[in-house]
């Protein structure tokens, strides 16, 4: 590839960083602009629910490229740069604040975001979502002080977060609408194995449970109400939601799903 012009990549995660690398590797000699909403340079997301969450690996290991790679390969990496619109006629992406960045070719590598829990109280302090580095670090900080956590969603990320909490000696209740964790992905036989693995390490599984409301006092989450009971459930120190990711369109931050390469060992 020897074409000139400007190639803009919206989404500075693993896919965006590898796309920029591929352009340079294949000989593209034009301008490459990589736009990311986060303050961090491109990084891989699976460690956020695995070794990095458990403080088993250094932060530097999550990054796709060394810090000087982008300058060294003439890739314009623009962080803290949120795209809010695309003008397809003018061949421009519009940044928050109004700046327009022109392109000849445009690649969207925005990924997806965690599904926001659609219940009353979902914005109380202590309700956390695991998606980016800041989320991961907030959860790690909470592990240092919390005695008990509730994790909503028993998919790969929820199970891995539960394992990290137990490794930090935090009591865990894991809520899931299905009758077993990972039931839709693995089937009942293997799902039973994962259920037994986590209960064997002290995770309280509450399967077949829906959350109707998160309750709290002084803006701090402290418990939940299930529609399957007429009373509120026990009080908890803080909350993590690890619900399934949904496409982030038209929201622009990058998400690399862990569902394809995760393990849930404790």
Protein Blocks (a to p, Z undefined) as FASTA:
>chain_A
ZZecjdddehjafklmmmmmmmmmnopabdcddddfbfbdcddfklmmmmmmnopacfkl
mpmbdfklmmmnopacdehiacfbdcfknopaddehiiacddfbdcddebpaddddfbeh
ilgghiacdfblmlmmmmmmmmmmpmbdcdehjafklmmmmmmmmmnopacddddfbfbe
hklmnojmlmmmmmmmmmmnopacdehiacfbdcdeehiafbdcdfkbcbdcdddfbdcd
fbdcddfbfbfbdcddfklmcccbZZ
